[in-house]
Amino acid sequence: MTRIKINPVFGSAEVILNEATPVRIKADAVFGRVQLPENISGAFGTSTYQSKNFNENQNYLVIEATSVVAGIVIRYQ
């Protein structure tokens, strides 16, 4: 498992994923916006996403994204 934390404050961040990489995303937004793959988004609270090829028994990527008065876009190329 590889873990990445993304925490923009008063700014923005964009993450471009490879579709072949299994991924689990936990996103928290506070006066911000987080857009996850498949156009799942939220402005307050917590959202989660798992790729279709995600398997907890194999290596995968974990993204923890927290948006505070900021915007985060996580998408596939």
C-alpha positions in Angstrom: 0.0 0.0 0.0 1.2 3.5 -0.9 -0.3 6.5 0.9 -0.5 10.0 -0.4 -1.9 13.0 1.5 -3.2 16.1 -0.4 -4.1 19.1 1.7 -4.5 22.4 -0.2 -5.6 25.4 1.9 -6.8 28.5 0.0 -5.7 27.0 -3.3 -6.2 24.0 -5.6 -4.7 20.7 -6.5 -5.2 18.3 -9.4 -4.3 14.6 -9.3 -4.2 12.5 -12.5 -4.5 8.8 -12.0 -3.5 5.9 -14.2 -6.6 3.7 -14.7 -4.4 0.5 -14.2 -3.6 1.5 -10.6 -6.0 0.3 -8.0 -7.0 3.2 -5.7 -9.0 4.0 -2.6 -9.7 7.7 -1.9 -11.0 9.3 1.2 -11.9 13.0 0.8 -12.9 15.6 3.4 -14.1 19.0 2.4 -14.6 22.0 4.7 -15.7 25.1 2.7 -14.1 23.6 -0.3 -14.8 21.1 -3.1 -13.4 17.7 -3.9 -14.2 16.1 -7.2 -13.5 12.4 -7.4 -13.4 10.1 -10.4 -16.8 9.3 -11.9 -17.9 12.9 -11.0 -18.5 12.1 -7.3 -18.1 15.4 -5.5 -18.8 17.1 -2.2 -18.4 20.5 -0.6 -18.9 19.5 3.0 -18.2 16.2 4.8 -16.5 13.0 3.7 -16.7 11.2 0.4 -15.1 7.9 -0.5 -14.2 6.2 -3.8 -12.7 2.8 -4.8 -11.6 2.0 -8.3 -13.2 -1.0 -10.0 -10.0 -2.9 -10.0 -9.4 -2.3 -6.2 -8.5 -5.4 -4.3 -7.5 -5.1 -0.6 -5.3 -8.2 -0.9 -3.1 -6.6 -3.6 -0.9 -3.5 -3.7 -2.9 -0.3 -4.1 -2.8 3.5 -3.7 -4.5 5.3 -0.9 -5.2 9.0 -1.3 -6.3 11.1 1.7 -7.5 14.4 0.4 -8.6 17.3 2.6 -9.9 20.5 1.1 -10.1 23.6 3.3 -11.4 26.6 1.4 -9.8 25.0 -1.6 -10.5 22.8 -4.6 -9.2 19.3 -5.4 -9.8 17.4 -8.6 -8.9 13.7 -8.8 -9.4 12.2 -12.2 -8.2 9.6 -14.7 -6.2 10.6 -17.7 
